[in-house]
């Protein structure tokens, strides 16, 4: 589960900015017919009037009219921070078709201002946490997380982290002359579904998921 805290200052600032948007997202969602929310977000509108979606390999159900988010498997209400991410996604979604065109973080709206920070707590962190497992660990994680292989770098995988937000991770194995490096990429349609600060959090969480899967 995503949790705020314990992150570099830049990422913590984005956590702090995102959580207060929860009330705003709920109010916006109340103004939209559920059938339209389904079409825009790619969520599944269930017969009982709830909306279901998968977020980082776990299923959640959103309960109107208060738009409370609960885990499907336990029925437990999730943290306000996780609710803010999911509901911000739903409130931002405009139905744009995922493009399949990958861009770096700096190409997202205002991404240039935060690209260096993102590289530090996401891309460089992935290389550090993979450590000696390197390319083999990265490939193992990509397969365990059911990533779609990409013809990028020495290995690359695409992951659906929300119904219409896909992220990619790419790894280049280093040698005696050049260190290993990694990139986290976003579809250029992602801003139709999430603000740049939210996408930064998703990118960081993808790195955490890959690092864990590599060592599992």
C-alpha positions in Angstrom: 0.0 0.0 0.0 1.1 3.5 -0.7 2.0 5.4 2.4 3.2 9.0 2.9 6.3 9.8 5.0 9.9 8.7 4.9 10.6 10.1 1.5 12.9 12.9 0.2 11.6 16.4 0.7 10.4 16.8 -2.9 8.2 13.7 -2.8 6.9 14.5 0.7 5.8 17.9 -0.6 3.7 16.1 -3.3 2.2 13.8 -0.7 1.3 16.9 1.4 -0.3 18.5 -1.7 -2.3 15.5 -2.8 -4.1 14.5 0.4 -6.1 17.8 0.9 -7.6 17.3 -2.6 -9.7 14.4 -1.3 -12.8 16.6 -0.5 -12.4 18.5 -3.7 -12.3 15.3 -5.7 -15.4 13.9 -3.9 -17.4 17.0 -4.6 -16.5 16.9 -8.3 -17.4 13.3 -8.6 -20.8 13.8 -7.1 -21.6 16.1 -10.0 -21.0 13.5 -12.7 -23.4 10.6 -13.6 -21.9 7.2 -12.7 -22.2 6.0 -16.3 -20.1 8.9 -17.4 -17.5 8.2 -14.7 -17.2 4.7 -16.0 -16.6 5.8 -19.6 -14.1 8.5 -18.6 -12.1 6.5 -16.1 -12.2 2.9 -17.3 -13.7 1.8 -14.0 -16.3 -0.9 -14.0 -19.8 0.2 -12.9 -21.3 -2.7 -11.0 -25.0 -3.5 -10.8 -25.3 -2.2 -7.2 -24.0 1.2 -8.3 -20.4 0.9 -7.0 -17.3 1.5 -9.2 -14.5 -1.1 -9.3 -10.9 -0.7 -10.4 -7.5 -2.2 -10.1 -4.7 -0.1 -8.7 -1.2 -1.6 -8.5 -2.4 -5.2 -8.7 -5.0 -4.8 -6.0 -8.8 -4.3 -6.5 -10.8 -1.5 -4.9 -14.4 -0.6 -4.9 -15.6 3.0 -4.8 -19.0 3.6 -3.0 -21.1 6.6 -4.1 -22.5 9.0 -3.0 -19.8 9.7 -0.5 -17.1 8.0 -2.7 -15.5 6.0 0.0 -12.8 3.6 -1.3 -12.6 0.1 0.1 -10.5 -2.9 -0.6 -12.5 -5.6 -2.5 -10.9 -8.5 -0.7 -11.4 -7.3 2.9 -14.0 -4.5 2.6 -11.6 -2.3 4.6 -11.7 1.4 4.0 -8.3 2.6 2.8 -6.2 5.5 4.0 -7.2 9.0 3.1 -4.0 9.3 1.1 -4.8 6.3 -1.0 -8.4 7.5 -1.4 -7.0 10.8 -2.6 -4.9 9.1 -5.3 -7.8 7.0 -6.6 -10.4 9.7 -6.5 -8.1 12.3 -8.0 -7.6 9.8 -10.9 -11.4 9.4 -11.3 -12.1 13.1 -11.0 -9.3 14.1 -13.5 -10.1 11.4 -16.1 -11.5 12.8 -19.3 -11.7 9.6 -21.4 -8.7 10.2 -23.5 -7.4 7.1 -25.2 -4.1 5.9 -23.8 -1.5 6.8 -26.4 1.2 4.1 -26.1 3.8 6.9 -26.6 6.3 7.0 -23.9 7.8 10.2 -22.5 10.2 11.0 -19.6 9.1 12.7 -16.5 10.5 16.0 -17.6 8.1 16.0 -20.6 5.0 16.0 -18.3 3.4 19.4 -17.5 5.9 21.3 -15.2 7.9 18.1 -15.1 11.1 19.9 -16.1 11.1 21.7 -12.7 11.1 18.4 -10.8 12.9 16.1 -13.1 16.2 16.0 -11.1 14.3 15.2 -7.9 12.3 12.5 -9.6 15.4 10.9 -11.0 16.9 10.7 -7.5 14.0 9.1 -5.6 12.7 7.0 -8.4 15.1 6.1 -11.2 18.5 6.3 -9.4 16.8 4.5 -6.4 15.8 1.6 -8.6 19.4 1.0 -9.6 20.5 1.3 -6.0 17.9 -1.1 -4.7 18.4 -3.7 -7.4 22.1 -3.6 -6.5 23.9 -6.8 -7.6 20.7 -8.3 -8.8 20.9 -5.8 -11.6 19.4 -6.8 -15.0 18.5 -10.3 -13.9 16.6 -8.9 -10.9 14.9 -6.4 -13.0 13.7 -9.0 -15.5 12.6 -11.3 -12.7 10.5 -8.4 -11.2 9.0 -7.5 -14.6 7.8 -11.1 -15.2 6.5 -11.5 -11.6 4.5 -8.2 -11.9 3.2 -9.4 -15.3 4.7 -6.5 -17.2 4.5 -6.3 -20.9 8.0 -6.5 -22.4 9.2 -3.5 -24.4 12.0 -3.2 -26.9 13.8 -0.5 -24.9 17.1 -0.6 -23.1 18.6 -3.9 -22.1 15.1 -4.7 -20.7 11.9 -2.8 -20.4 8.4 -3.5 -19.2 5.0 -1.6 -19.3 2.6 -1.8 -16.4 -1.0 -0.8 -16.0 -1.1 0.8 -12.6 -4.6 2.3 -13.0 -7.2 1.4 -15.7 -5.9 4.1 -18.1 -2.5 5.0 -16.7 0.4 2.9 -17.9 4.0 3.3 -16.7 7.1 1.8 -18.1 10.4 0.9 -16.4 13.6 0.5 -18.5 17.0 -0.8 -17.4 20.5 -0.5 -18.9 23.1 -2.9 -17.5 26.4 -1.0 -16.7 30.0 -2.2 -17.3 33.4 -1.1 -16.3 33.1 2.2 -18.1 29.4 3.2 -17.4 27.2 2.6 -14.4 23.8 0.9 -14.7 20.9 3.2 -15.1 17.1 3.1 -15.2 14.2 5.2 -16.4 10.6 5.4 -15.5 8.4 6.5 -18.5 4.9 7.7 -18.8 2.4 7.7 -21.6 2.0 11.2 -22.9 -1.8 10.8 -22.3 -1.2 10.3 -18.6 -1.9 14.0 -17.7 -5.5 13.4 -18.9 -5.8 11.2 -15.8 -3.5 12.5 -13.1 -1.6 15.6 -12.1 2.1 15.6 -12.4 2.6 15.4 -8.7 0.3 12.4 -8.6 2.2 10.8 -11.4 5.5 11.3 -9.5 4.1 9.3 -6.6 2.9 6.5 -9.0 6.4 6.4 -10.5 8.0 6.1 -7.1 5.6 3.4 -6.1 6.4 1.4 -9.2 10.0 1.5 -8.3 9.2 0.2 -4.8 7.1 -2.6 -6.4 9.9 -3.6 -8.8 12.5 -3.6 -6.1 10.4 -5.9 -3.8 9.5 -8.3 -6.6 13.2 -8.6 -7.6 14.1 -9.8 -4.2 11.0 -11.9 -3.5 
